[in-house]
Amino acid sequence: MAVQPEGTPCWADAMFSDVEGAKAFYGDVLGWTFGEASSEYGNYTQAYADGKAVAAVVPPMPGQEGQSQWCLYFASPDAAATAAKIRDNGGEVLMEPMAVGDFGTMCLGRDPGGAVFGVWQAGVHEGFEAVGTPGAYAWAEIFTREPEKVDAFFPAVFPYSVKQMEDDAMDFRMFDVGENTVVGRMRMTDEFPPEIPSYINVYFAVADCDDAVAKATGRGGILRFGPVDSPFGRFAALSDPQGASFSVIDMSTTQGEMPKISEV
């Protein structure tokens, strides 16, 4: 796949204290295979679905141990310029732009609501080699308790236009790049325990949602929500055995009418 337009999700990775355990779990649940660990880059290990790079796992660097979580990276033609926009619009730069060999340049930020995300300026590593196929990235949503701040922040950092889902039951927005909706924003309700911080929920595509859930829970994962049918697919939210949250979605199994959407 070519370099993605600015603001488009282009890569995902996660830190695991037990990398071998993570590889066994995601290998079973999502059908991933894994490349060689790159000792030069902290044993960063790429995951593949059907031979195409779809994500990566990495052990924590000394002092970085803690809760495992997936990090979604947004494409940028200039990571330094994006870092400046993050700062200028009420966000926080957690890691200054850093060249990763000739692969590209990465930066880590936190939005004003507390969700952590990455920025990726592609070099020879352009990002996802597959999207929407079983085992590959499918979709993502920014879960936040401070939607007003987040709604102002992301379109100021990336060239997003904004749409709102017309649904009294939930406050859900979508950020578009051109004609493509690239990420959602969900207001966290009181149903979320207060100790759960804002985060970006990454969805991986699967051929069978229920089968993926059974494999995940059979390997020590926790089912958080679902499986449930929607106009976008049958999906479920999970936590892996090391605490990283993610969702699985079978986009071929849809039910119900598409919601009404209005421009913001």
Salt bridges, closest charged atoms under 4 A:
GLU20 OE2 - LYS23 NZ 3.31
ASP28 OD2 - ARG219 NE 2.95
GLU92 OE1 - ARG110 NH1 2.83
GLU96 OE2 - ARG87 NH2 2.27
GLU146 OE1 - LYS149 NZ 2.90
GLU148 OE2 - ARG187 NH2 3.40
ASP151 OD2 - ARG173 NH1 3.43
ASP151 OD1 - ARG185 NE 2.80
ASP171 OD1 - ARG185 NH2 3.12
ASP171 OD2 - ARG187 NE 2.98
ASP176 OD2 - LYS163 NZ 2.97
ASP210 OD1 - ARG234 NE 2.66
ASP211 OD2 - LYS215 NZ 3.41
ASP229 OD1 - ARG234 NH1 3.23
